[in-house]
């Protein structure tokens, strides 16, 4: 059986045609990370988050869903700004 992170990634890829996905396991065993997708352009962050959690609710068991922390939805421009800030 695939790991939770792999199942989350596959679900995200079905809906968002992502440019990039980065997921990791926290010390508490939860999955967290970010997804970059053009489908988030022009959407408020709250709506983006709702879309992600609705998708995960549809594709994951309740037990798995409880083990997902936050998946941050960002656009390519937002990702570029974030990466520039790290330099």
C-alpha positions in Angstrom: 0.0 0.0 0.0 1.3 3.5 -0.9 2.3 5.8 1.9 -0.1 8.6 3.0 2.1 11.2 1.3 1.9 9.3 -2.0 -1.9 9.0 -1.7 -2.2 12.8 -0.9 0.1 13.6 -3.9 -1.9 11.5 -6.3 -5.2 13.1 -5.1 -3.7 16.6 -5.6 -2.4 15.7 -9.1 -5.9 14.6 -10.2 -7.5 18.0 -9.5 -4.9 20.7 -9.7 -2.4 19.9 -12.6 0.4 21.1 -10.2 3.6 22.7 -11.2 5.2 21.4 -8.0 4.2 19.5 -4.9 6.3 19.2 -1.8 5.1 17.0 1.1 6.8 15.9 4.3 6.0 14.1 7.4 6.0 16.0 10.7 7.5 14.7 13.9 3.9 13.8 15.0 3.5 11.7 11.8 1.2 14.1 9.9 1.7 15.1 6.3 2.2 18.7 5.5 3.5 20.7 2.6 2.6 22.9 -0.4 1.3 22.7 -3.9 2.0 25.2 -6.7 -0.7 25.3 -9.4 -2.0 27.8 -11.9 -5.5 26.9 -10.9 -5.1 29.0 -7.8 -4.5 32.2 -9.8 -7.1 34.9 -8.7 -8.5 32.8 -5.9 -8.4 33.9 -2.2 -6.4 31.6 0.0 -9.5 30.5 1.9 -11.1 29.2 -1.3 -7.9 27.4 -2.3 -7.7 25.7 1.1 -11.4 24.7 0.9 -10.7 23.1 -2.5 -7.8 21.1 -1.2 -9.6 19.8 1.9 -12.7 18.9 -0.1 -10.6 16.9 -2.5 -8.8 15.1 0.3 -12.1 14.3 2.0 -13.2 12.7 -1.3 -10.1 10.7 -1.9 -8.8 9.7 1.6 -10.3 7.7 4.4 -11.4 9.6 7.5 -8.4 8.1 9.3 -5.9 9.3 6.7 -7.6 12.7 6.4 -7.0 13.2 10.2 -3.3 12.6 9.5 -3.0 15.5 7.0 -2.1 18.8 8.6 -1.9 21.8 6.1 -1.2 21.7 2.4 -0.5 25.3 1.4 -1.8 26.3 -2.0 0.3 28.8 -3.9 0.6 30.2 -7.4 3.8 30.3 -9.5 4.3 34.0 -8.8 3.8 33.4 -5.0 6.3 30.6 -5.1 8.8 32.7 -7.0 8.5 35.5 -4.3 8.9 33.0 -1.5 12.0 31.5 -3.0 13.5 34.9 -3.6 12.9 35.7 0.0 15.0 32.7 1.0 18.1 34.0 -0.8 
